Amino acid sequence: MDPKPIEELVAAVLKELDRLNYSKGTRNQYKWFYNTVIRFAKSEGELFYSEELGNNFLRSHYNFSLNGCKKPISRTLRRPVRAIRVLGDYQLHGSILRRHSTKEPYVHPQQFVDVLMDFEEECTRRCYSPHTIYPLIKRLRYFIDYLDNQDVVSCSNITGRHLSQYVRTLFGYNSKTVGTILTSLRIFLKFLYLKGYHSHDISCEVPRLKSSYYPRIPSVWKADDVKRLLAGVDRGNPTGKRDYAILLMVTRLGMRVGDIRALQLSHLKWDTKSIEIVQQKTSKPVSYPILNDIGWAIIDYLQHGRPKTASPHLFVRHNAPFEPFGMYANLHNLLAKYTRIAGIGIPLEARHGMHSLRHTLASVLLEQHTPLPIYGSGTFLRF
């Protein structure tokens, strides 16, 4: 695409930001920044925007260059870098891309591309959830990279010697991490044998980790701390309205974060006062009651907090263009934020993520002599 005069490009970008519902304050920040870029272009005698011009601007004003940038960008530089990339993206694609990663995308060694794609498709056929497939493939990448460094040109050339040498590279890892990696290797190697990529089943040559398993006792919150957590949410602003509804669903219904993240407006059955979903982890249908406090929290969010968006998801990000949370967002930052606001002290050895709130609900119900099967059918806790 031919370069555009910089004033014309800036005007088009600002118009697109408005269409995507970016706030007036954010648009004004972009406008102020781009006016500075325009003045710089004129001082350089440039009438058209180019990637070189944008990079020269960053180098002149921020002593930063996008060329060869692989490390995470500091917080102070993120806004100007983002604004410059928006100009370049719009000129190239005619649209504003959601995000940019400063890390180069992972590239599979060429000799393993087809087998890894086949393995991922097989996992999908076996109904593995995306939350299982993603970390499984991620763990195998390190093994594949190791084989590539050892000049292994085909999966059929993998030997027990390669396995034992690779396992030695795991020295110093947590035993649970090592056990998970070894399990992933066995699954992959068994696949290679069953699909004919290897003539022998060498999955049995993966070493067994000898360790005793002592499951940790789930961490639970004190009832007073849960009350303080909820009371610390500022429900006078849109983000607080959203976060309060999310925390209520975890503490009162015991919903998993993944299910809350995927919750859509169509799942709310107001006529029966229930939330009807298929659990992501179990793939089983489940019904949760819309309790009074949860119902009013959702209504307050929908009427006074949720941004205008075409997304079918109930909960969305409050930064334009107002998309749903990412597939792997665990919302831990949300919980950490209100834990700090409430001044709740948590022991270092205790788990304090969203899952611990679910443990708290189950623990209190058992203390109240409520059997878990009854809990699952609609008996819920009020803090």
Buried (B, 14 or more C-beta within 10 A) or exposed (E): EEBBBBBEBBBBBBEBBEEBEBEEEBBEBBBEBBEEBBEBBEEEEBEBBBBEBBBBBBEEEBEBEBEEBEEEBEEEBEBBBBBBBBBBBBBEEEEBEEEEEEEEEEEBBEBBEEBBEBBBEBBEEEEBBEEEBBEBBEBBBBBBBBBBEEEBEEBEEBEEEBBEEBBEEBEEEEEEEBBBBBBBBBBBBBBBBEEEBBEBEBBEBBBEBEEEEEEEEBBBBEBEBBBBBBEBBEBEEBBBBBBBBBBBBBBBBBBBBBBBBBBEEEBBEEEEEBBEBEBBEEEEEEEBBBBEBBBEBBBBBBEEBBBEBEBEBBBBBBEBBBBBBEEEBBBEEBBEBBBEBBEBEBEEEEBBBBBBBBBBBBBBBEEEEBEEEEBEEEBBBEB
